[in-house]
Amino acid sequence: MKLRPFTLDPVLVVKPWGGRRLERYGKTLPADAAIGESWEVADLPDEVAADATKPQSLISSGPLAGHTLQSAIEIAGDDLLGPVQPTAGGRFPLLVKLLDARENLSVQVHPPAGYVAAHPEARLKTESWYVVDVEQDGVLYHDFVDGADLDEAQTAIGTPAIVPLMRAVPAIVGSFHHVPAGTIHSLGAGVMVAEVQTPSDTTYRLYDWADEYRRAPRQMHFEEGAASIVMHPEGAISLPPIAEPGVRDLTSNEYYWMREHRHSETAVDLAGCPGPAVLMVIEGSITVDDLELATGATAIVPACAADTRITVSGTAVFLEIGLAAQTELA
């Protein structure tokens, strides 16, 4: 089977902090629901996804329409992944989302490799944010302010005292932030991001702003969170936005890499790496083979379709996301 680029149906996830802004990005939202996340590329096992009722994207175009990514891997194999390893369960090794934070997200941390090695029920989660929209004077919280003490931070878990210990930076459209596993973090109210991450939904909640927003209390993870925090983790990146046209490298870590494209009226070549690529349109529209991708749309370019060219009519901003070839995830 000769695969060409294909689209997927997003998985919409209700969150107490979510809103309705994803409608502006092409998502058909259920009435009267606060949708916080649109899982654009998802292939998680049912039992590890706490909030999504069916945490697998279905392919919506091409010869594999109706299949999950796990099923597509079983059918197409190297034509889809090339040299990239699937997860140990045979699933697609990347999770890509759009997040709409109408209110502050919980303060949280994801388990780093050392914690995961000692706790097989946990799954490592490293992520990156590309800021798509900011409706207010939004901020991003990630890592700690200089001088913060780990013991002090662990003691503050579950209380508002943890908030002033976190580093708060302005959320600016087009900025990029890499958040390694173990980083304390939260999205502030009014911020919308494209989130790229390792395929895990393991999240340890440290504070939930329940009193501030009169939200129903949710479970806190005092012991797990305290053991997972890494102060000033190695590999954290923050990049300001740029306006110049062209291609910008955002991150290249042991799990995935990302590039930002800004183009007008041109044809674009992909990076040419041997594995698959994920394309997400942030602004404008692009044509990928015969697929028209508007703002908010996402597509996968299979490994066997690395010769794909992209046509930009007008002006467009999109992300190109690729996978590290040798890293195997649980």
N, C-alpha and C positions, 0 to 999 in steps of 0.2 A: 504494500500500500504506500503510495507516494503522498505524504502529508504536505499540506501548505498551511500558511497561517490561519488560525481559527480563533473565534471568540467564545466566551463562556457566559452563562447566566450567573449574575451575582447572588450571593447569599446575604440577605438582609437580616441584621441582628438588632433586636430591641434593647435599648440601654436606658437606665433612668436619667442619664445625662445627655441623651441624644436629642435630635431635633428633626427638622424637615428639609434641611438645606441640600441633602443629596438629590432631591428632585431637580435641582438646577444642573445636576451632573448626569442627567439621563436615567435616573433610577425611578421606577414606578413603586411608590411607597404605599403600604396598606394605610387605610384611613385611620386617623386618630391614634397613630402609634409614634412613639419617640424612637426613631431609628438612629443609632449611634454609629453603626459600622456597616459597610458594604464590603463583603469578602469577595474580591475580584478574582483571585486565584486561590483556591482552597482545596486541600485534599487531606483532611484530618480524620482520624478514626472517630467514630461516634462517641466512644466513651471518654475521650479526652477534651471534648469541646463543651464547656459548661453552658454557654449561652446560645449557640446556634443549634437549632433542632436537627438539622441535617448538614453537617459541616463539610460538604463536598460540592464544589462547582460542577455543574453539568455543561459539557461542550454544546454550544448552540449553533455552530456552523461547520460545514465540511462533512466528510464521510464518517466521522466519529461523533456526529451530533447525537446527543442523548446519553453519551457515555460519561462516566467520571474520569478524572485524570488517572486514577489507579487502573481502571479498566483500559484506558488508552495506552498506558505503559505496557500492560500485558499483551495488547494487540500489536502495537507499533514498535515497542522496544527501542532499539538504537535510533530508529528514524525520528523518534520524539526526543530522547535524552542525549543521544550521542555518547560521549565518554562520561557524562555526569551520572553519579550514583543516585538511585532512588533512596528513600529512607529504608531502614531495616524492614519495614512492613510493606515495601514495594510501592510507596506513594511518592507524589511529586514533592521535591525537597524545598519548597518555598511557599510562603503565605503572603499575599499582597492584599491590602485593604485600603479603603477610603474611610476616614474617621471624621465625624461631625460632632464636635464638643459644644453643645448649647450651654452646658454648665461644666464646671471643673470635673475632670475625671478623678477617680480615686488616686491617691498617692500610692505607688506600687513599686515592686521590684520583681524581676524575673530571675530564676535560679541560674547561677553561673556553672561552669563545668565541674568545679570541685564539689559543689553541693549535689549536682546531678549524679556524680559518680558514687556518692554515698547514699543516695535516695532514688532508687530506680523508678519510683512512681512519678518523679519529676522529669520534665523535658526542658532542655536548654532553650532559651529564647533571647536572641540578639536581634535588635531591630533598628530601623532607620526611619526618620521623618523628613518628608519634603513638604513645606508649608504651601498649601493650595489657596487658602482664603482666610481672612481674618476680619470678623465683623465688628469687633470692639478693639480696645487697646489690649489685645490678648497677650499672654505670656506663655512660655514653655518652662516647666520646671524640670531640671535634670542635674544630677549630682548635687554635691553639698557646697556651701559657701566655704571660702578659705577660713581655716581655724575651727571648723566644726569637728566635734569629737565623736568617734564611733559609739562609745558608751552612752554619750548624751543622746545620740540619734536613736539608739536601740531603746533607751528608756522612754523616749517621746512617742514611740509607735502607738497608734490608736488615739492620740490626742492632737489638738491643734498646735501644740508646741513643736511639732515636726516641720510645720510649714516654713517658719523663718530660718530653719537650718538648710533649706534647699536653695540652690542657685536659680533665680528667676531671670530669664532673658526675654526681650521683646520678640513676639512672633511676627515675622516679616515674610510676606508672600515671596516665594522663590528661595528662601533660605533652606539650608539642609543641616540635619543633625543626626549623627550616628550615635546610637545608645547601646553600648555593649551590655551583655548579660551582667547582672549585678548592680546596675545603675539605678538609683532611686529616681523616679520621674513621675510626671503628670502633665497632661495637656490642660491649659487654662481655658476658661469659658470663651466662646466665640472663635476658637481656632479649628481649622479643618486641615488635615494632613493626609498625604499619601503615605502609608506605612508599609515598608517591606521588611520581612522578618523570616527567621528560621521557622519551620512548621511546628509550632507549639502554641498552646493556649494556657500554659502554666503561669499563673499570675498570683503573686502574694500581695494582698491588699494591706496597706499600712495605715491609711486614714481615708475617710470617705466623704468628708464635708456634709455629713448627714444633718447636723443641726443647722448649718448655714443654708442648705437648700430644702430643709424639711423632707429629706428623702428617707424612705424606710431603711432601717439599719441593715447592713449586709455583713457577712462574715469577715472578721479580721484574721490575719495570719501572723500572729505575734512571733512565735518561735521560728517558723519557716522564713519569714521576712527578715528577722534579725540575723539569721544565719546566712542569708543570701546577699546581704548588702556588701558592696565593694566600694570603698571610698576612692574617688578620683580614678576610675578604671582606665587602664591602658587602652588606647585605641579610640577613645571618644573624639568626635569631630564636630565642629560647628563651622559652617561656611555661610557667608553673607550672600544675598542675591546678587546676580549680575544682570545687566540689560543687553550686553553685546550678543549678537547672533553667533551661532556656532555650537560646538560640543564641549561640555565640561565634565570631567571625571569627578564623581562625588565620593565614592568609597570603593575600595577593593579589599575585602576582608576574607577570612578563611571560608566563608559560607557563600557569599554572593558579591557581585559588583554592580554599580549603578552609574549611568551617565545621563546628564541633562542635555536635551537638544532644544535649541532655539533657532528656527529657520523661517524663511519667507520665500515662497515661489521657487522651489527647488526640488531636486531629487536627492535622497539621502541614502547612503549605504550604512548597514549595521557594522558593528565592531568586527564581525567575521570570526568570532570565537566558535569552537566546534560544538558547543552545547546549545540548548534552546535559549531564547530570549523572550522576556515579557515586555510588552509595550503598553504604556498608560498615557493617554492624552490628558494633559493638564489644561490646555487652552487651545482653542481653534480646532482644526480637524486635519486628518491625514488619510491618505489612501495606502493601504498595505495589500499588495496584489490587487484583488478585486473587492477588498473589504474597505468600506468607508467607516472610519472611526472618528466619532465626534467627541467633544469635551466630556471627560469622565469615562470614556470607553477604554477597555483593556483587551489585548489579544496576546496569544502565544505564537511565536515563530518557532516551529520545530527545528531540531538540529539539522535535519535533512533539507531545510529550506533556507539555509544561511545565505543564499544568493538573493534573497528577497530585497527589493528596493522600495523605498517609501517616497511617496510624492506629497509635497506640501503645496496646497493652493491657498494663497493668503499667508497668514502668519500663524505659526503653531509652536507650542511648547509641549514636549512629551518626554517621558522617562524611558530609558532602555535599561533593562535589568537582566543580568546573566548570572549563571551559577558556577561556583567553584567545582572543578571536575572530580576531585578525589575525596572530598569530605563526606563521610557517611554519618547520617543522623539516625537517632532512634525512631 
